Amino acid sequence: MVTQSEAPRTMHIGVPHIEQHGERVRLIADIDLGGGDIRPLWAEVDTCYGQYLCSERSDAFLIGLLHYAMCNHYDVVCEAPVTAEILLRLRTILIPALVHNSRVMHETQIEAPIATEPIPNAGAVGTGLSCGVDSLHAVKSLLACPIPGFSLTHLCNFDVGAFWRPEKSDENATRQAQWSRNHAKDCAKAIGLPLLTLDSNLVALFRQNHGIVNLYSNLFAILALQHLWSAYFVASLGYGMAGFSVVDAERIDSAHYDLLLLDCCSTSTLHLCVEAAALTRMEKIRDLVDWPLAQQFLHVCHRFVGPNCGACQKCLTTQIILDALGKLDAFGQAFDVAQYQAHRKRNLRWCYEQTLSPVGDCGMTVAAYALLKAEIPWWIRGGGAHTLLGASLLSCVFPESGAPTATQGFRALAPSSHW
Ligand SMILES: [Zn+2]
């Protein structure tokens, strides 16, 4: 990251164009970072969707790279026009909001021709399908949406960096992305809607933390297809309204300000919406537990290629919540329930310990503990010196032979009384 005191550099976004690439079609623009560093950034879709790629605007490339530009002290020059509404909101709302609440982000200046003509589109309504909690909640909700013009027509699987991690090889990330895509294809088939897949070299060209820039990367994919969408719903990541923030945007998940960012990127013909902005992850799980497609396809694990591992933080947290709701048995196709039950005592102890230092799970373990608290004795909850004593005594409270089953005990805790 470049310091504020240095003179800004200039990023030139070339005029986008469309190329056939085997069975797929690419929207490409050269990104010139100066000094001969020119990177051809592309988004690729099946040929049947090529007609919907938007090559007459710079919108997708500008938004996709905006966080990178602000964190690396770039001003941006776009050779192709930027949609007027987007440019106005970036200049007057988003960029000032981020800069005023960050000590390191650069107030990126944008120079571009301005386009005022609306972009015609095919009237499609889309949302992503990763098969995680947020994604499935969005799909379930939108399938039942009674508002005319907002009926879901397409499910999407964008490979724009979700599986890339600094510690992983590109090959591993590719395998995981492919498994996830195949799983999404099976789910989309069961739902009965087409799955639009989009690939990009965005993360390969511009190494960024997807946990921070995920919304910018998804908007790159969405805006690349501006001739398709009249509306697109991005699933909230479960922070809830209380989690809205633009403070230190260089290092927080961009989903913390999804309402602002999507509003800034909407146009007169494209409505970008946050699905379930006010709900927490826990509340979303509550809404999903009785949906057969969620019971079959829920996939929360990012640890390995393949089905839910059952042991990572996301898998454990989700299983514990399902357990607390008395619904774990219904998710036997998504999780190894027998494995969870065999180690249930340890899992409950882990849940309690997580509440002492909750990190990165949208407060899910805290919420799960709120449901489980009645089953965990007071000396376990005490913390401090009591914690060690309590943890050691937990096995006495929940001996394997007497441990409650997944469907016992917690059912008495009606979810509605705890949300
Ligand atoms: Zn896992």
Residues whose N, C-alpha, C, O or C-beta is under 5 A from the ligand:
A	BS01	ZN	C301 H302 R303 N308 C309 G310 A311 C312 C315
